[in-house]
Amino acid sequence: MSNESKSKPMVLIVGAGLGSALSVGPLILPILQQLGVYEEFLSISKYMTHITMYNEALKPYKPTDYSLVEEFSGYGYYIVTRPLLYALILRQVPPEKLHFGKRVNVIIDQGEKVVIETSDNMTHEGDILVGADGAHSTVRKHLYKTLKDKEALPKSDQEDLPFSCTCLVGQTIPLDPEEFPVMKEPVCQFQIVLGKGKPYTTPKDLISKVMLEEKVFKTWHSGRIALLGDACHKLHPSSGQGAVTAMHDAIVLANLLYTIPSTSSKDISQALGEYQAERYPAAIDSFRSSQQGARVLEKSPTGAVALYVSTHAPLWLWKSVLEKMLRHRPLVGFLDPIERKGSLAPVVSPSTVKARALFERRWRSQQQEKKQKKERQEEKEEQEEKHAVVA
């Protein structure tokens, strides 16, 4: 085996942020369990079972029941704030691997290496560059310019990010649980008010205007550069699947990099191709689901129909929606496996299967080496005892 095939790839990741408060459930909780932080996550989050929507007069529609996912997957849903989840994830990463407050100014794919230069004039070299830097990704802009110059970029990827929704994001001042006792309840209250005549009720100085782009790009990688999360698939936030989809990207890519036989351009290109092949269909599913969720919020005849269907759907139909939502649940193939829970089996993840096979093969090899070492030690001790008796 050559030295190249023994080496682990050096991966440079640009970005890797998440949204605001997050709903974390069966699609991510098994991964947290593999990482050994599941119980800690439960301690910083709040259990959620339903989403309740109200009209402007605060008359509730039929609540949407998410507790049914526990039957299918064995896990519930929890709401967690971004700072607490960030802190939990960051504690799993060696501090020397993290660099904050820097912008990427220069990207050079040298063929055998990829080099980036940051705003502090530092240079970083790696085998692979992952652009996880959001909808307006710097890495994607560089990659697409390079491909466009070679006339190798699909026409659809040359078009601007389209958006059909402008979102006014409001903030609240910290709430006093004594004044709002609902905050003391053990189950998180996830409530949405659908206004008609009023664009907003929050003071203007606590509102930010955000354009909600939606697009799944066709080009996710080239050479030693790959895209991940919003950089290659920007979803409408109504379905709450943006962060989950990005984390699944990361799991699949990590599985494939674990199994990569060398850091050669050929092997890296093969791994990145497998990454897109597995994740692209799942991203399309999430994109369509987010579009369906967005229709419920539209102030139009289509939106009214979507809202009615959403709040009057029979139980069998809602269960089928949840089953489809739970189809893609990749796990980390190179960590200890966990017992599958629930009645619904997920779609087989090729990257998980591939990484698991290598992980188990390496484990068996290590066990064999330990056994042989023990046998040699026992044989040595036996020989020493014989010599001692003869003496």
KESEFI-214173 format. One record per atom (N, C-alpha, C): residue in one letter; x, y, z. Coordinates in steps of 0.05 Angstrom, whole numbers, padded with zeros to 5 digits, always signed. Last residue first. Layout:
# KESEFI-214173
AXYZ
...
***
This chain:
# KESEFI-214173
A+00340-00478+00694
A+00362-00465+00709
A+00361-00474+00738
V+00290-00502+00682
V+00315-00515+00675
V+00339-00504+00690
V+00255-00461+00700
V+00255-00488+00712
V+00281-00503+00707
A+00268-00420+00665
A+00272-00416+00694
A+00273-00443+00708
H+00252-00440+00617
H+00281-00434+00621
H+00286-00431+00651
K+00196-00442+00626
K+00212-00466+00621
K+00241-00462+00626
E+00185-00387+00631
E+00180-00405+00654
E+00196-00431+00650
E+00196-00369+00579
E+00212-00359+00602
E+00209-00376+00626
Q+00156-00395+00551
Q+00184-00402+00546
Q+00202-00393+00569
E+00111-00369+00572
E+00114-00397+00575
E+00143-00407+00571
E+00120-00317+00554
E+00120-00322+00583
E+00124-00352+00589
K+00115-00326+00499
K+00140-00316+00509
K+00142-00322+00539
E+00061-00341+00496
E+00082-00360+00487
E+00109-00352+00499
E+00037-00294+00512
E+00034-00318+00529
E+00055-00339+00522
Q+00052-00261+00470
Q+00061-00254+00497
Q+00059-00279+00515
R+00027-00285+00428
R+00056-00283+00428
R+00067-00277+00455
E-00027-00278+00443
E-00016-00305+00441
E+00015-00305+00441
K-00030-00222+00442
K-00034-00236+00467
K-00022-00264+00466
K-00023-00215+00387
K-00004-00203+00406
K-00006-00217+00433
Q-00068-00241+00367
Q-00042-00251+00360
Q-00021-00240+00380
K-00108-00207+00389
K-00107-00236+00396
K-00080-00247+00391
K-00096-00159+00364
K-00095-00161+00394
K-00093-00190+00402
E-00106-00173+00311
E-00079-00165+00319
E-00076-00167+00350
Q-00160-00183+00314
Q-00142-00205+00306
Q-00114-00198+00315
Q-00180-00132+00325
Q-00184-00154+00344
Q-00165-00177+00339
Q-00165-00106+00278
Q-00153-00098+00304
Q-00156-00119+00325
S-00197-00133+00242
S-00168-00134+00239
S-00154-00127+00265
R-00247-00118+00260
R-00240-00147+00261
R-00209-00150+00259
W-00244-00063+00249
W-00248-00072+00277
W-00239-00102+00279
R-00240-00062+00194
R-00217-00053+00210
R-00219-00062+00238
R-00291-00083+00183
R-00267-00097+00173
R-00242-00088+00189
E-00323-00043+00204
E-00324-00070+00216
E-00299-00086+00207
F-00309+00000+00170
F-00306+00002+00199
F-00305-00025+00212
L-00325-00019+00121
L-00297-00014+00126
L-00291-00013+00156
A-00381-00023+00130
A-00366-00047+00121
A-00336-00043+00127
R-00394+00030+00141
R-00397+00010+00162
R-00381-00015+00155
A-00385+00056+00093
A-00367+00063+00116
A-00369+00041+00137
K-00426+00031+00062
K-00398+00030+00054
K-00379+00035+00077
V-00472+00045+00091
V-00465+00017+00086
V-00436+00014+00080
T-00469+00101+00085
T-00469+00089+00112
T-00460+00060+00110
S-00474+00107+00030
S-00449+00116+00044
S-00447+00104+00071
P-00525+00087+00019
P-00502+00073+00008
P-00476+00081+00023
S-00577+00079+00062
S-00557+00099+00055
S-00532+00085+00045
V-00642+00057+00050
V-00614+00049+00054
V-00596+00071+00045
V-00694+00092+00083
V-00681+00086+00058
V-00652+00078+00063
P-00714+00064+00147
P-00706+00085+00129
P-00696+00075+00103
A-00772+00031+00171
A-00744+00028+00163
A-00737+00050+00143
L-00814+00042+00224
L-00809+00050+00196
L-00779+00048+00190
S-00822+00032+00277
S-00833+00013+00258
S-00825+00018+00229
G-00767+00042+00326
G-00791+00048+00310
G-00798+00028+00289
K-00695+00039+00321
K-00720+00041+00335
K-00743+00046+00316
R-00635+00003+00318
R-00656+00017+00303
R-00682+00016+00319
E-00580+00014+00360
E-00603-00003+00354
E-00624+00014+00339
I-00520+00038+00329
I-00541+00039+00350
I-00564+00022+00341
P-00449+00027+00319
P-00477+00028+00311
P-00496+00029+00334
D-00394+00071+00328
D-00408+00047+00337
D-00438+00049+00329
L-00376+00102+00265
L-00379+00102+00294
L-00395+00077+00302
F-00377+00101+00211
F-00351+00095+00224
F-00352+00100+00254
G-00426+00116+00191
G-00418+00088+00188
G-00393+00081+00203
V-00476+00153+00217
V-00447+00153+00214
V-00438+00124+00214
L-00536+00148+00176
L-00522+00147+00201
L-00492+00148+00196
P-00592+00179+00143
P-00565+00167+00143
P-00552+00168+00170
R-00651+00178+00130
R-00639+00180+00157
R-00611+00167+00157
H-00705+00190+00092
H-00676+00193+00091
H-00665+00198+00119
R-00760+00185+00109
R-00747+00165+00092
R-00717+00166+00094
L-00792+00219+00137
L-00773+00203+00153
L-00757+00183+00136
M-00828+00240+00102
M-00809+00258+00114
M-00786+00243+00128
K-00860+00196+00093
K-00843+00206+00071
K-00821+00224+00082
E-00886+00193+00142
E-00869+00170+00133
E-00850+00179+00111
L-00914+00241+00143
L-00892+00237+00162
L-00874+00214+00153
V-00951+00230+00102
V-00933+00253+00100
V-00909+00249+00118
S-00978+00188+00125
S-00963+00183+00100
S-00944+00206+00095
K-01003+00213+00167
K-00983+00192+00173
K-00966+00187+00148
W-01039+00245+00140
W-01018+00258+00155
W-00996+00238+00161
L-01073+00205+00120
L-01058+00222+00101
L-01034+00235+00115
W-01094+00183+00165
W-01079+00166+00147
W-01062+00182+00128
L-01123+00226+00188
L-01100+00215+00202
L-01082+00199+00183
P-01141+00277+00140
P-01147+00254+00157
P-01121+00242+00167
A-01132+00348+00145
A-01123+00323+00133
A-01131+00299+00151
H-01144+00399+00159
H-01166+00380+00159
H-01158+00352+00148
T-01100+00431+00154
T-01113+00431+00180
T-01137+00412+00181
S-01084+00424+00100
S-01065+00420+00122
S-01079+00416+00149
V-01130+00440+00072
V-01121+00412+00070
V-01102+00405+00094
Y-01130+00494+00086
Y-01152+00477+00093
Y-01144+00448+00093
L-01081+00511+00065
L-01086+00514+00093
L-01109+00495+00102
A-01090+00503+00010
A-01068+00488+00024
A-01072+00488+00054
V-01131+00539+00002
V-01136+00511-00003
V-01115+00494+00012
A-01104+00587+00013
A-01128+00580+00028
A-01134+00550+00026
G-01064+00586-00027
G-01057+00585+00001
G-01080+00577+00019
T-01096+00593-00072
T-01080+00569-00069
T-01072+00564-00040
P-01116+00645-00062
P-01134+00622-00063
P-01120+00595-00060
S-01069+00674-00015
S-01080+00671-00042
S-01100+00648-00041
K-01021+00682+00020
K-01046+00697+00021
K-01058+00697-00007
E-00986+00624+00042
E-00992+00643+00020
E-01019+00657+00025
L-00976+00585+00077
L-00972+00612+00087
L-00980+00633+00066
V-00981+00538+00049
V-00999+00542+00071
V-00998+00571+00080
R-00937+00539+00015
R-00964+00546+00004
R-00984+00551+00026
A-00895+00520+00044
A-00896+00548+00039
A-00924+00557+00029
G-00901+00465+00041
G-00905+00478+00067
G-00909+00508+00063
Q-00887+00457-00012
Q-00914+00451-00004
Q-00921+00464+00023
Q-00833+00471-00009
Q-00851+00487-00026
Q-00881+00482-00018
S-00814+00431+00024
S-00813+00459+00033
S-00832+00477+00017
S-00820+00387-00010
S-00835+00388+00015
S-00836+00417+00026
R-00784+00400-00050
R-00812+00398-00056
R-00830+00399-00031
F-00736+00397-00019
F-00744+00421-00033
F-00774+00422-00040
S-00735+00344-00003
S-00738+00365+00017
S-00747+00391+00005
D-00728+00319-00054
D-00752+00313-00037
D-00757+00335-00016
I-00679+00342-00067
I-00702+00347-00084
I-00728+00342-00068
A-00647+00318-00028
A-00649+00347-00029
A-00674+00356-00045
A-00650+00265-00044
A-00661+00273-00018
A-00665+00303-00017
P-00623+00267-00094
P-00652+00259-00092
P-00665+00268-00066
Y-00570+00284-00075
Y-00586+00301-00092
Y-00616+00293-00092
R-00543+00246-00043
R-00557+00268-00030
R-00575+00284-00049
E-00520+00208-00077
E-00537+00200-00055
E-00554+00222-00045
A-00492+00238-00115
A-00511+00218-00125
A-00530+00209-00102
Q-00458+00268-00084
Q-00480+00281-00097
Q-00501+00261-00106
Y-00424+00225-00066
Y-00437+00243-00047
Y-00461+00256-00061
E-00403+00205-00113
E-00421+00188-00097
E-00436+00205-00077
G-00370+00249-00126
G-00392+00241-00144
G-00412+00224-00130
L-00334+00248-00084
L-00353+00271-00087
L-00376+00265-00105
A-00308+00200-00097
A-00322+00203-00071
A-00343+00226-00073
Q-00284+00212-00147
Q-00303+00190-00144
Q-00320+00193-00119
S-00250+00254-00133
S-00272+00259-00152
S-00293+00237-00150
I-00215+00225-00100
I-00232+00247-00089
I-00255+00253-00107
D-00192+00190-00137
D-00208+00179-00114
D-00226+00201-00102
K-00167+00227-00172
K-00187+00207-00182
K-00204+00198-00159
S-00131+00255-00140
S-00153+00269-00153
S-00175+00250-00162
S-00114+00219-00080
S-00110+00225-00108
S-00135+00239-00119
T-00114+00202-00029
T-00120+00230-00033
T-00115+00238-00062
S-00148+00138-00023
S-00124+00155-00025
S-00133+00184-00029
P-00197+00113-00012
P-00172+00097-00011
P-00147+00114-00012
I-00248+00134+00032
I-00232+00141+00008
I-00205+00127+00009
T-00280+00127+00075
T-00274+00103+00059
T-00255+00109+00036
Y-00286+00177+00096
Y-00274+00156+00113
Y-00265+00132+00097
L-00313+00202+00056
L-00284+00210+00060
L-00270+00190+00078
L-00363+00179+00064
L-00348+00173+00039
L-00319+00181+00041
N-00378+00200+00114
N-00377+00171+00109
N-00359+00164+00085
A-00378+00255+00102
A-00359+00244+00122
A-00356+00214+00118
L-00421+00257+00067
L-00395+00265+00058
L-00373+00253+00076
V-00463+00242+00102
V-00457+00226+00078
V-00429+00232+00068
I-00460+00284+00140
I-00457+00256+00148
I-00449+00239+00124
A-00470+00330+00109
A-00444+00327+00123
A-00439+00298+00131
D-00522+00320+00092
D-00501+00323+00073
D-00474+00317+00086
H-00547+00323+00142
H-00546+00297+00128
H-00525+00298+00106
M-00542+00377+00151
M-00528+00358+00169
M-00526+00330+00156
A-00575+00397+00111
A-00547+00403+00111
A-00531+00384+00128
T-00625+00378+00128
T-00614+00369+00102
T-00584+00374+00100
V-00629+00407+00176
V-00628+00377+00176
V-00616+00367+00151
A-00633+00459+00158
A-00610+00451+00174
A-00607+00421+00175
G-00682+00455+00127
G-00657+00465+00116
G-00632+00456+00132
Q-00732+00441+00145
Q-00714+00419+00137
Q-00686+00429+00127
G-00778+00470+00156
G-00759+00465+00177
G-00738+00444+00170
S-00816+00487+00120
S-00815+00458+00127
S-00796+00451+00149
S-00805+00541+00115
S-00831+00533+00126
S-00831+00503+00134
P-00758+00559+00091
P-00757+00550+00119
P-00783+00539+00130
H-00740+00534+00027
H-00758+00552+00042
H-00759+00542+00071
L-00671+00518+00015
L-00699+00511+00019
L-00714+00533+00033
K-00618+00511-00028
K-00631+00530-00010
K-00661+00525-00009
H-00565+00474-00040
H-00594+00471-00040
H-00607+00489-00019
C-00513+00491-00038
C-00521+00475-00061
C-00551+00470-00062
A-00509+00522+00007
A-00492+00529-00016
A-00499+00514-00041
D-00540+00499+00047
D-00552+00521+00030
D-00535+00528+00006
G-00502+00438+00042
G-00522+00454+00055
G-00534+00475+00036
L-00442+00442+00004
L-00457+00429+00024
L-00478+00448+00035
L-00394+00427-00048
L-00413+00445-00035
L-00431+00429-00017
A-00324+00416-00061
A-00352+00407-00058
A-00368+00427-00043
I-00264+00409-00097
I-00283+00427-00084
I-00311+00415-00084
R-00228+00385-00130
R-00225+00380-00102
R-00244+00397-00085
G-00269+00377-00185
G-00242+00376-00176
G-00241+00368-00146
S-00332+00396-00162
S-00314+00395-00185
S-00286+00395-00174
H-00401+00395-00141
H-00373+00390-00137
H-00358+00391-00164
W-00453+00405-00153
W-00446+00405-00125
W-00416+00401-00120
T-00498+00430-00197
T-00469+00424-00194
T-00461+00427-00165
K-00551+00442-00193
K-00544+00417-00205
K-00515+00409-00201
F-00585+00469-00135
F-00566+00471-00157
F-00559+00444-00168
V-00648+00486-00118
V-00629+00463-00116
V-00610+00465-00140
K-00676+00542-00085
K-00664+00530-00108
K-00647+00506-00101
E-00700+00601-00060
E-00706+00572-00062
E-00693+00561-00088
E-00695+00655-00012
E-00689+00642-00038
E-00695+00613-00037
L-00725+00701+00020
L-00723+00672+00022
L-00720+00660-00005
M-00698+00759+00047
M-00708+00747+00022
M-00704+00717+00024
V-00717+00793+00105
V-00701+00772+00094
V-00714+00761+00068
K-00713+00845+00150
K-00725+00836+00125
K-00706+00816+00112
S-00725+00846+00220
S-00706+00845+00198
S-00720+00834+00173
I-00748+00883+00276
I-00755+00867+00252
I-00732+00869+00232
L-00747+00917+00317
L-00740+00889+00324
L-00746+00871+00300
D-00764+00965+00301
D-00736+00963+00307
D-00727+00935+00314
K-00820+00958+00296
K-00803+00958+00272
K-00774+00955+00278
P-00853+00912+00340
P-00841+00939+00335
P-00821+00938+00312
T-00899+00866+00311
T-00875+00870+00326
T-00864+00898+00320
T-00938+00858+00275
T-00946+00870+00300
T-00922+00876+00318
Y-00949+00862+00204
Y-00933+00854+00227
Y-00944+00868+00252
P-00989+00868+00166
P-00963+00856+00157
P-00946+00848+00181
K-01057+00853+00173
K-01034+00866+00186
K-01008+00853+00177
G-01098+00823+00152
G-01095+00850+00144
G-01070+00865+00155
K-01083+00769+00171
K-01095+00775+00145
K-01089+00804+00137
G-01037+00722+00201
G-01051+00747+00200
G-01063+00751+00172
L-01030+00667+00236
L-01033+00674+00207
L-01050+00699+00205
V-00986+00648+00284
V-01010+00665+00279
V-01009+00674+00250
I-00964+00590+00315
I-00962+00607+00291
I-00988+00622+00288
Q-00927+00557+00366
Q-00951+00570+00357
Q-00946+00589+00334
F-00907+00510+00407
F-00899+00519+00380
F-00925+00530+00367
Q-00887+00501+00469
Q-00910+00511+00455
Q-00901+00523+00428
C-00858+00443+00497
C-00855+00468+00483
C-00880+00475+00468
V-00876+00417+00560
V-00877+00413+00531
V-00876+00440+00517
P-00876+00436+00612
P-00854+00417+00604
P-00853+00413+00574
E-00885+00506+00624
E-00896+00480+00617
E-00875+00462+00606
K-00866+00556+00630
K-00859+00537+00650
K-00868+00508+00643
M-00889+00587+00592
M-00861+00581+00588
M-00851+00559+00608
V-00938+00600+00610
V-00937+00579+00590
V-00908+00570+00586
P-00933+00645+00642
P-00930+00619+00655
P-00929+00595+00635
F-00910+00702+00636
F-00920+00684+00615
F-00916+00655+00625
E-00894+00723+00684
E-00915+00738+00669
E-00927+00720+00647
E-00857+00686+00698
E-00878+00692+00717
E-00901+00707+00703
P-00821+00686+00656
P-00838+00663+00660
P-00861+00668+00680
D-00812+00741+00616
D-00812+00733+00644
D-00831+00709+00648
L-00773+00743+00556
L-00799+00741+00569
L-00796+00730+00598
P-00732+00789+00522
P-00734+00766+00540
P-00760+00766+00555
I-00768+00814+00464
I-00750+00819+00487
I-00752+00794+00505
T-00767+00782+00400
T-00781+00790+00425
T-00760+00798+00445
Q-00763+00796+00330
Q-00752+00787+00355
Q-00769+00796+00378
G-00782+00776+00263
G-00785+00793+00288
G-00772+00780+00312
V-00771+00780+00197
V-00763+00764+00221
V-00764+00782+00245
L-00807+00777+00142
L-00801+00796+00163
L-00796+00780+00189
C-00791+00752+00078
C-00797+00746+00106
C-00789+00768+00125
T-00816+00744+00016
T-00801+00763+00033
T-00810+00758+00061
C-00814+00697-00036
C-00824+00704-00010
C-00805+00723+00004
S-00790+00677-00079
S-00818+00684-00082
S-00830+00693-00056
F-00728+00679-00113
F-00743+00679-00088
F-00772+00689-00094
P-00671+00648-00145
P-00698+00660-00146
P-00710+00660-00118
L-00605+00664-00155
L-00622+00651-00137
L-00650+00664-00138
D-00590+00671-00226
D-00590+00680-00198
D-00609+00663-00181
E-00559+00620-00268
E-00581+00639-00261
E-00580+00647-00232
Q-00524+00580-00275
Q-00514+00607-00281
Q-00535+00629-00273
D-00550+00533-00269
D-00533+00541-00247
D-00521+00569-00251
S-00576+00528-00318
S-00592+00534-00294
S-00575+00543-00271
K-00533+00514-00352
K-00546+00541-00354
K-00562+00548-00329
P-00476+00482-00322
P-00504+00481-00333
P-00516+00509-00333
L-00410+00494-00341
L-00430+00499-00320
L-00458+00499-00333
A-00369+00493-00376
A-00376+00467-00364
A-00397+00470-00342
E-00337+00532-00398
E-00362+00525-00411
E-00372+00498-00402
K-00297+00550-00369
K-00291+00526-00384
K-00315+00516-00400
D-00322+00590-00342
D-00300+00598-00360
D-00293+00574-00378
K-00355+00559-00310
K-00367+00575-00332
K-00346+00583-00352
L-00319+00538-00274
L-00332+00520-00292
L-00345+00535-00316
T-00303+00586-00247
T-00283+00568-00260
T-00296+00550-00281
K-00352+00602-00228
K-00338+00620-00247
K-00317+00603-00262
Y-00364+00561-00193
Y-00381+00565-00216
Y-00367+00583-00237
L-00325+00567-00153
L-00327+00542-00168
L-00342+00546-00194
H-00336+00619-00134
H-00310+00613-00146
H-00312+00588-00163
K-00388+00611-00115
K-00383+00632-00135
K-00356+00626-00149
R-00380+00572-00076
R-00396+00565-00100
R-00390+00586-00122
V-00350+00601-00039
V-00338+00578-00051
V-00353+00571-00077
T-00387+00639-00022
T-00363+00648-00036
T-00350+00625-00051
S-00457+00632-00024
S-00431+00619-00019
S-00409+00631-00036
H-00508+00648-00008
H-00491+00665-00024
H-00462+00657-00022
A-00526+00608+00026
A-00539+00612+00001
A-00523+00629-00018
G-00468+00578+00061
G-00494+00591+00057
G-00503+00596+00029
D-00419+00551+00063
D-00420+00579+00071
D-00446+00593+00060
A-00391+00505+00057
A-00416+00503+00072
A-00423+00532+00081
G-00350+00477+00014
G-00363+00503+00017
G-00390+00499+00031
V-00292+00444+00026
V-00321+00441+00028
V-00333+00469+00033
L-00236+00420-00007
L-00249+00444+00004
L-00279+00440+00003
I-00183+00373+00003
I-00211+00378-00005
I-00220+00404+00008
D-00132+00376+00020
D-00138+00358-00002
D-00165+00364-00014
G-00104+00442+00035
G-00117+00417+00041
G-00121+00400+00016
E-00078+00499+00067
E-00076+00480+00045
E-00089+00454+00054
H-00083+00568+00078
H-00089+00542+00088
H-00090+00523+00064
T-00054+00630+00097
T-00058+00610+00076
T-00063+00582+00088
M-00073+00695+00119
M-00064+00668+00125
M-00071+00649+00102
N-00094+00746+00115
N-00070+00739+00099
N-00057+00712+00107
D-00142+00750+00137
D-00120+00757+00154
D-00093+00750+00142
S-00177+00730+00099
S-00175+00759+00102
S-00153+00768+00120
T-00143+00672+00070
T-00164+00686+00085
T-00158+00715+00089
E-00136+00629+00016
E-00124+00652+00030
E-00146+00667+00043
I-00130+00560+00002
I-00147+00583+00007
I-00131+00604+00022
V-00118+00507-00043
V-00107+00527-00025
V-00127+00550-00022
V-00114+00438-00055
V-00130+00462-00057
V-00121+00481-00035
K-00074+00393-00095
K-00081+00406-00070
K-00100+00429-00076
E-00069+00376-00146
E-00062+00356-00125
E-00068+00367-00097
G-00098+00423-00168
G-00098+00396-00180
G-00092+00374-00159
Q-00103+00470-00142
Q-00078+00465-00156
Q-00076+00437-00169
D-00150+00515-00136
D-00149+00486-00138
D-00124+00480-00155
I-00153+00569-00094
I-00137+00558-00117
I-00138+00528-00115
I-00185+00627-00073
I-00187+00597-00074
I-00171+00588-00098
V-00185+00683-00030
V-00174+00670-00053
V-00177+00640-00051
N-00215+00699+00015
N-00210+00718-00007
N-00201+00705-00033
V-00258+00683+00065
V-00241+00671+00045
V-00239+00690+00021
R-00254+00715+00129
R-00267+00712+00102
R-00247+00699+00083
K-00262+00702+00198
K-00245+00704+00175
K-00263+00701+00150
G-00284+00690+00249
G-00280+00718+00241
G-00263+00722+00216
F-00249+00631+00272
F-00272+00648+00270
F-00265+00676+00259
H-00231+00565+00265
H-00221+00593+00260
H-00245+00610+00255
L-00213+00503+00294
L-00234+00523+00289
L-00221+00550+00285
K-00176+00467+00311
K-00186+00463+00284
K-00206+00485+00275
E-00165+00477+00363
E-00144+00486+00343
E-00154+00482+00314
P-00206+00453+00391
P-00206+00482+00387
P-00187+00491+00365
P-00237+00394+00366
P-00213+00406+00378
P-00211+00435+00371
V-00307+00387+00377
V-00286+00393+00357
V-00261+00404+00372
Q-00346+00384+00414
Q-00337+00358+00402
Q-00314+00362+00383
R-00361+00435+00426
R-00346+00420+00446
R-00336+00393+00436
L-00393+00448+00383
L-00365+00458+00383
L-00348+00444+00404
I-00442+00426+00398
I-00427+00415+00375
I-00398+00423+00376
L-00456+00458+00442
L-00454+00429+00445
L-00438+00417+00422
A-00457+00509+00420
A-00438+00503+00441
A-00434+00473+00444
Y-00500+00503+00383
Y-00472+00510+00374
Y-00452+00501+00395
L-00542+00496+00418
L-00534+00474+00400
L-00506+00478+00390
L-00542+00546+00443
L-00538+00522+00459
L-00529+00499+00442
P-00552+00582+00399
P-00527+00584+00415
P-00521+00558+00432
R-00604+00563+00379
R-00579+00560+00364
R-00554+00562+00381
T-00647+00524+00421
T-00637+00550+00411
T-00610+00546+00398
V-00692+00472+00405
V-00667+00481+00418
V-00658+00507+00405
I-00744+00426+00412
I-00737+00453+00403
I-00712+00462+00419
Y-00755+00359+00389
Y-00746+00378+00410
Y-00739+00405+00397
Y-00793+00300+00378
Y-00783+00326+00368
Y-00776+00344+00392
G-00774+00231+00389
G-00792+00253+00387
G-00779+00278+00375
Y-00762+00164+00363
Y-00752+00190+00374
Y-00774+00211+00370
G-00781+00120+00339
G-00772+00117+00366
G-00761+00142+00378
S-00805+00122+00288
S-00776+00124+00290
S-00765+00118+00318
F-00861+00114+00289
F-00846+00107+00265
F-00816+00104+00270
E-00876+00134+00339
E-00884+00107+00331
E-00867+00097+00308
E-00857+00185+00336
E-00844+00167+00355
E-00851+00138+00349
V-00889+00213+00302
V-00863+00204+00291
V-00849+00184+00310
L-00932+00231+00329
L-00935+00205+00315
L-00908+00195+00305
S-00925+00280+00348
S-00917+00259+00366
S-00919+00232+00352
Y-00943+00320+00316
Y-00917+00309+00309
Y-00909+00286+00328
D-01002+00344+00294
D-00991+00325+00314
D-00965+00313+00303
T-01026+00408+00290
T-01011+00388+00275
T-00996+00370+00294
P-01092+00428+00311
P-01063+00426+00315
P-01051+00404+00298
K-01139+00464+00274
K-01132+00438+00284
K-01102+00435+00287
Y-01133+00533+00293
Y-01139+00512+00274
Y-01133+00486+00287
P-01159+00579+00342
P-01140+00559+00333
P-01151+00541+00311
K-01165+00648+00338
K-01180+00623+00338
K-01163+00601+00327
L-01142+00698+00337
L-01131+00678+00355
L-01149+00654+00359
A-01156+00728+00295
A-01172+00731+00319
A-01164+00712+00341
E-01122+00710+00255
E-01116+00736+00268
E-01132+00741+00293
N-01116+00639+00271
N-01121+00661+00253
N-01117+00687+00268
Y-01062+00595+00290
Y-01085+00611+00297
Y-01090+00631+00274
M-01034+00530+00296
M-01036+00554+00281
M-01062+00568+00289
T-00989+00490+00332
T-01016+00501+00331
T-01016+00527+00316
I-00956+00430+00332
I-00954+00457+00322
I-00983+00467+00319
H-00936+00384+00384
H-00955+00395+00365
H-00947+00423+00355
T-00893+00368+00416
T-00911+00347+00405
T-00929+00358+00382
M-00828+00374+00442
M-00850+00386+00427
M-00867+00364+00415
Y-00782+00388+00495
Y-00798+00369+00480
Y-00821+00383+00467
K-00725+00427+00491
K-00751+00424+00502
K-00769+00407+00484
S-00654+00423+00510
S-00677+00427+00491
S-00703+00423+00506
I-00614+00408+00543
I-00614+00437+00534
I-00637+00443+00515
S-00620+00354+00553
S-00620+00373+00576
S-00621+00402+00568
L-00615+00330+00504
L-00642+00331+00517
L-00643+00351+00539
F-00559+00335+00498
F-00578+00350+00481
F-00605+00352+00493
E-00542+00298+00535
E-00536+00326+00540
E-00554+00344+00522
E-00561+00251+00511
E-00572+00259+00537
E-00566+00288+00542
Y-00528+00252+00463
Y-00557+00252+00462
Y-00570+00262+00488
V-00475+00248+00454
V-00484+00273+00466
V-00515+00275+00467
G-00451+00207+00425
G-00450+00206+00454
G-00459+00231+00468
L-00456+00200+00372
L-00435+00218+00381
L-00432+00218+00411
Q-00502+00170+00369
Q-00477+00158+00361
Q-00453+00174+00371
Q-00539+00209+00385
Q-00535+00186+00402
Q-00508+00172+00395
L-00536+00242+00342
L-00527+00253+00367
L-00522+00230+00387
I-00560+00207+00306
I-00532+00215+00301
I-00521+00226+00327
P-00613+00204+00325
P-00596+00180+00325
P-00566+00186+00321
L-00630+00260+00316
L-00624+00249+00343
L-00608+00223+00343
I-00642+00271+00262
I-00616+00279+00273
I-00609+00265+00300
L-00692+00253+00250
L-00673+00254+00228
L-00644+00260+00238
P-00724+00258+00296
P-00715+00232+00288
P-00694+00232+00266
G-00705+00326+00311
G-00721+00302+00316
G-00708+00277+00306
V-00707+00393+00326
V-00689+00370+00322
V-00704+00345+00330
S-00716+00456+00305
S-00732+00433+00313
S-00715+00408+00306
L-00681+00514+00328
L-00684+00491+00311
L-00702+00470+00323
A-00671+00584+00323
A-00682+00562+00338
A-00688+00538+00319
S-00633+00594+00265
S-00639+00604+00292
S-00649+00581+00309
G-00585+00552+00228
G-00605+00573+00230
G-00610+00582+00259
L-00513+00544+00225
L-00540+00534+00225
L-00559+00558+00229
G-00450+00540+00187
G-00468+00551+00207
G-00496+00539+00205
A-00406+00529+00152
A-00417+00508+00171
A-00433+00521+00193
G-00349+00559+00128
G-00377+00564+00136
G-00386+00545+00157
V-00308+00514+00098
V-00314+00543+00099
V-00344+00545+00106
I-00262+00466+00113
I-00290+00472+00112
I-00294+00502+00116
L-00214+00423+00086
L-00219+00451+00094
L-00249+00456+00091
V-00185+00362+00103
V-00210+00375+00093
V-00212+00403+00104
M-00139+00317+00084
M-00141+00342+00099
M-00165+00358+00087
P-00148+00247+00084
P-00150+00273+00071
P-00152+00296+00090
K-00096+00204+00110
K-00124+00214+00112
K-00125+00241+00098
S-00055+00157+00076
S-00059+00183+00087
S-00089+00190+00088
K-00049+00110+00048
K-00051+00108+00077
K-00059+00135+00089
S-00042+00124-00004
S-00067+00110+00003
S-00070+00107+00033
E+00009+00147-00002
E-00014+00163-00009
E-00040+00150+00000
N+00043+00105+00008
N+00039+00125+00029
N+00014+00142+00024
S+00013+00043-00018
S+00029+00068-00020
S+00024+00086+00003
M+00017-00024+00000
M+00000+00000+00000
M+00018+00025+00000
***
